[in-house]
């Protein structure tokens, strides 16, 4: 009898995959892991920087340009940009176009950049190099920018004789930073809002104070556009600068209290108080190299630091001062501190205060999700967490204990209202008996009992006063 051949499958009994055997606990979340912004930009290509000039291009300053054919190269900074209206006629194959106003230290020129799928990511204040083969005189017909009459059309995706490239090397920080027709007698923001906007070529110098998140807004004609509101200030007033469309990405690299803007011929929205906007003839010089900009940065840094909702403890400044001064065990009253600070405003001193806690806001701030706070991009951030994500720059921002946790403190001569003290992390731990991480993890009942136990307790504060900080700095809390 012939022996039956055994198949190889008989040596491997079928088994069910462990993942298939487990029952599904929940329905899968729809989507593929991409958010709406990533889906919208998934088909937009980034510009390639491997372009090589097909011929020799002569580099010119903008005031030396003349209308007509010629291979030219210019370098300048973007001082204005705006998209083409949907009703405008575009070149064959172009999906859109942007008008760029570029200036160097001599003059300005308008660039019409047509594109199909490439996103160039241009911003105000960016240094760019442009190669072109023809210059048009913009005096004839309808022209978008009257103050920059020469007109250059480029379409890098279709025409290989033209190109645009942004320059961000380490040696380009001071290139083309000199404003055109600069006059040191600038108009203040207050004077501009009170009638100065009617003066032709009015120039105002402001500092960035805050930057809002970018939002999509529906206009009256039914179209949608992205909008960013930039809070600006000088030493006389404050205002809001609205950036629409292609300019809404420009504030991504701006820093509150550091970025200065010299705005020439802005418009003022009369329906809103101190609401600035850009027109086609507006120039925006980002961080111009002028003496007034440094003076305004110093003023804004001091002002914003005092108005910060939760200023950092000046650890380095305090340590450098305390190393040169002996620890003086002097007990002050609030009236003594006030008199001494007014008589000698530049003098720095430290001592002790004996205070009674009359009010605490721990439970209230926890219910409002404001137990911890900080600022980023000039925007206040509140949460019952130690770290939160900024909606403007998408950075993880560490939060500290809200100074309004402490309400009124009194002694025999006066009182300190909520939010007027700057406490170190060590002082907060001494006062509350727990760190910031433990504070956010405690239950509502626990924090309520802590609040009741601390109310009307007398504490001793070791303080340091400096006019640079503008608030009492608490280095230590003693019971």
Buried (B, 14 or more C-beta within 10 A) or exposed (E): EEEEEEEEEEEEEEEEEEEEEEEEEEEEEEEEEEEEEEEEEEEEEEBEEEBEEEEEBEEBEBEEBEBEEBBBBBBBBBBBBBBBEEEEEBEEEBEBBBBBBBBBBBBBBBBBBBBBEBEBEBBBBBBBBBBBBBBBEBEEEEBBBEBBBBBBBBBBBBBEBBBBBBBEEEEBEEBBBBBBEBEEEBBBBBBBBEEBBEEEEBBBBBBBBBBBEBEEEEEEEEEEBBBBBBBBBBBEBBBBBBBBEBBBBBBBEBEBBEBBBBBBBBBBEEEEEBBBBBEBBBBBBBBBBBEBBEEBBEBBBBBBBEEBBBBEBBEEBBEEBBEEEEEEEEEBBBEBBEEBBEEEEEEBBBBBBBBBBBBBBBBBBBEEEBBBBBBBBBBEBBBBBBEBEBEBBEEEBEBBBBBBBBBBBBBEEEBBEBBBBBBBEBBBBBBBEBBBEEBBEBEEEBBBEBBEEBEEEEBEBBBBBBEEBBBBBBBBBEE
